[in-house]
């Protein structure tokens, strides 16, 4: 018996990159939209028709003059997958903002203060075979870190920050989800004091046609959970 095979894979990337400098100020941005589809007909190896989309933005606004340094980074990323069996499901969702103010000590080291905020944009669910359970919402959870420490910048592409004095707030807007994120039942906020380690990497390659951005955050609290590290690592190539 003759079998027919049909496979369609379409990738529609749209990426916009902007970079500009003024006296003391510099700013750059990376935004894009990706859409892909795969379809199978009488394909003996099996498979499932799928559609996936992803929209993202990553921008920076920085100031450097004399011994003062101020960096601001905003990133947002949202994507979905669709299959015939599951319908639409969220695949990625984050909203991050960081602002760091520094005063230069020597050529590569700064005193610094950091404000860092992380959350998401849409509802998230845990799926079972025949049901789904709400596990997250807009701004639930949210994480706010405020700290002072030392920032090491060996060049314009890498920044390594450490603070032994960091305050962290874990927040929810819906108390039904409080305990899922370590917050006491019925409350919306959990404060913690700890230390934070943060690494930023920002490189461009191939005559500024390819951009690599990586942000690694590590936090441990000064309480009975000390030594357990909260890890957040974002990597964007565009």
C-alpha positions as MATLAB code, in Angstrom:
seq = 'XXXXXXXXXXXXXXXXXXXXXXXXXXXXXXXXXXXXXXXXXXXXXXXXXXXXXXXXXXXXXXXXXXXXXXXXXXXXXXXXXXXXXXXXXXXXXXXXXXXXXXXXXXXXXXXXXXXXXXXXXXXXXXXXXXXXXXXXXXXXXXXXXXXXXXXXXXXXXXXXXXXXXXXXXXXXXXXXXXXXXXXXXXXXXXXXXXXXXXXXXXXXXXXXXXXXXXXXXXXXXXXXXXXXXXXXXXXXXX';
ca = [
       0.000    0.000    0.000;
       1.377    3.369   -0.970;
       1.563    5.885    1.848;
       1.593    9.622    1.462;
       3.670   11.990    3.544;
       3.235   15.705    3.950;
       5.298   17.868    6.287;
       5.058   21.627    6.517;
       7.349   23.581    8.794;
       7.205   27.356    8.652;
       9.353   29.623   10.768;
       8.597   33.305   10.545;
      11.103   35.186   12.692;
      10.842   38.943   12.921;
      13.606   40.612   14.882;
      14.153   44.313   15.384;
      17.395   45.605   16.885;
      18.005   49.209   17.894;
      21.127   50.724   19.371;
      21.969   54.377   19.925;
      24.188   56.515   22.128;
      24.001   60.067   23.430;
      26.307   61.946   25.783;
      26.519   59.757   28.879;
      23.546   57.657   27.758;
      23.319   54.511   25.675;
      20.338   52.334   24.875;
      19.650   49.216   22.841;
      16.730   46.921   22.226;
      15.868   43.576   20.739;
      12.306   42.574   19.825;
      10.883   39.784   17.747;
       8.026   37.438   16.882;
       8.391   33.770   15.910;
       5.687   31.545   14.419;
       6.100   27.889   13.452;
       3.780   25.134   12.210;
       4.219   21.412   11.565;
       1.579   19.280    9.807;
       1.545   15.510    9.120;
      -0.660   13.459    6.741;
      -0.414    9.648    6.632;
       3.094    9.807    8.034;
       4.058    6.288    9.157;
       6.538    7.470   11.810;
       3.734    9.193   13.694;
       3.511   12.744   14.945;
       1.076   15.465   15.858;
       0.142   18.710   14.115;
       1.471   21.677   16.072;
       1.547   25.475   16.028;
       3.854   27.575   18.199;
       4.282   31.315   18.647;
       6.580   33.497   20.715;
       6.859   37.273   21.122;
       9.699   38.886   23.046;
      11.311   42.200   23.968;
      14.620   42.972   25.626;
      15.764   46.565   26.121;
      18.432   48.464   28.060;
      18.870   52.105   29.044;
      22.263   52.913   30.550;
      24.100   55.976   31.840;
      27.864   56.284   32.397;
      29.675   59.498   33.187;
      32.672   60.171   35.403;
      32.350   57.699   38.327;
      28.577   57.238   38.086;
      27.006   54.202   36.401;
      23.294   53.460   36.064;
      21.924   50.467   34.136;
      18.270   49.603   33.481;
      17.098   46.399   31.809;
      13.568   45.332   30.859;
      12.641   42.000   29.273;
       9.307   40.369   28.449;
       8.718   37.018   26.784;
       5.477   35.179   26.030;
       4.864   32.045   23.972;
       2.216   29.353   23.350;
       1.989   25.883   21.796;
      -1.056   24.327   20.136;
      -1.689   20.636   19.451;
      -4.862   18.835   18.384;
      -4.991   16.891   21.659;
      -4.224   19.670   24.162;
      -5.278   22.919   22.447;
      -3.393   26.108   23.321;
      -0.995   26.009   26.275;
       1.470   28.579   27.558;
       5.087   27.589   26.896;
       7.029   30.589   28.231;
       6.044   33.693   30.188;
       8.235   36.180   32.054;
       8.434   39.866   32.873;
      11.723   41.106   34.363;
      13.053   44.534   35.300;
      16.392   45.428   36.933;
      17.906   48.803   37.827;
      21.448   49.104   39.198;
      23.147   52.311   40.372;
      26.902   52.270   40.926;
      29.761   54.517   42.030;
      33.208   53.642   40.691;
      35.928   52.614   43.154;
      38.612   51.736   40.618;
      38.819   50.784   36.961;
      36.632   47.661   37.266;
      34.878   47.756   40.671;
      31.833   49.766   41.823;
      29.804   50.228   44.960;
      26.268   49.415   43.793;
      22.600   49.323   44.756;
      20.250   46.962   42.900;
      16.484   46.798   42.465;
      15.271   43.661   40.699;
      11.662   42.651   39.890;
      10.431   39.407   38.319;
       6.917   38.239   37.469;
       4.741   37.029   34.582;
       1.937   38.170   32.303;
      -0.790   35.507   32.099;
      -2.479   32.634   33.937;
      -0.523   29.394   34.251;
      -1.947   25.896   34.780;
      -0.857   22.423   35.870;
      -2.436   19.922   33.509;
      -3.664   16.374   34.135;
      -5.271   13.980   31.655;
      -8.750   15.460   32.051;
      -8.375   18.637   34.101;
      -6.217   21.677   34.794;
      -5.387   23.570   37.989;
      -4.514   27.269   38.219;
      -0.987   27.655   39.648;
      -0.061   31.251   38.705;
      -1.573   34.535   37.521;
      -0.553   38.033   36.441;
       1.837   39.275   39.176;
       1.329   35.987   41.073;
       3.965   35.203   42.018;
       6.163   38.308   41.930;
       9.659   38.683   43.362;
      11.229   41.994   44.406;
      14.894   42.167   45.454;
      16.524   45.310   46.894;
      20.207   45.137   47.848;
      23.548   46.920   48.174;
      26.878   45.370   47.268;
      29.868   45.298   44.936;
      29.712   45.264   41.132;
      32.652   43.969   39.078;
      32.809   45.058   35.434;
      35.962   43.787   33.680;
      34.631   45.067   30.322;
      31.472   46.421   28.701;
      30.039   42.917   28.140;
      30.139   41.374   31.617;
      28.938   42.531   35.058;
      29.247   40.391   38.209;
      27.362   41.628   41.278;
      27.394   40.345   44.860;
      25.459   41.592   47.877;
      25.633   40.159   51.402;
      22.661   42.338   52.386;
      19.665   41.659   50.150;
      15.978   41.994   50.966;
      13.577   39.788   49.022;
       9.788   40.023   48.882;
       7.751   37.142   47.474;
       4.266   38.407   46.590;
       0.910   37.148   45.312;
      -2.317   38.956   44.461;
      -4.483   35.901   45.228;
      -4.210   34.407   48.729;
      -5.492   31.061   47.420;
      -1.986   30.624   45.955;
      -0.039   31.920   48.979;
       1.139   28.577   50.355;
       2.240   27.380   46.904;
       4.996   30.021   47.011;
       6.075   29.729   50.634;
       3.817   32.509   51.950;
       1.755   31.972   55.101;
      -1.895   31.095   54.434;
      -4.062   34.166   53.963;
      -1.093   36.516   53.471;
       0.177   38.113   50.268;
       3.815   38.867   51.119;
       6.799   36.914   52.471;
       9.867   39.023   53.394;
      13.351   37.467   53.549;
      16.866   38.756   54.232;
      19.731   37.048   52.439;
      22.525   37.388   49.902;
      22.382   37.637   46.133;
      24.817   36.867   43.293;
      24.021   38.161   39.792;
      25.846   37.826   36.462;
      24.931   39.814   33.325;
      26.408   38.961   29.918;
      25.711   41.000   26.774;
      27.567   40.236   23.518;
      27.017   40.908   19.831;
      28.530   38.776   17.060;
      28.868   38.738   13.281;
      29.023   42.507   12.794;
      26.258   43.158   15.353;
      23.833   40.818   13.557;
      23.541   38.322   16.444;
      22.965   39.277   20.085;
      23.499   37.110   23.170;
      22.002   38.219   26.489;
      22.278   36.114   29.645;
      21.204   36.920   33.214;
      21.921   34.534   36.114;
      20.464   35.254   39.587;
      21.270   33.275   42.750;
      19.678   34.024   46.145;
      19.904   32.328   49.540;
      18.044   33.489   52.662;
      19.451   33.935   56.174;
      16.882   31.651   57.815;
      16.296   27.932   58.270;
      16.537   27.523   54.479;
      20.089   28.957   54.329;
      22.168   27.058   51.771;
      19.189   26.356   49.541;
      19.634   28.575   46.499;
      16.884   30.134   44.378;
      18.134   30.028   40.777;
      16.847   32.101   37.855;
      18.714   31.967   34.534;
      17.515   33.656   31.338;
      19.304   33.353   27.979;
      18.241   35.160   24.809;
      19.850   34.812   21.379;
      18.436   36.987   18.639;
];
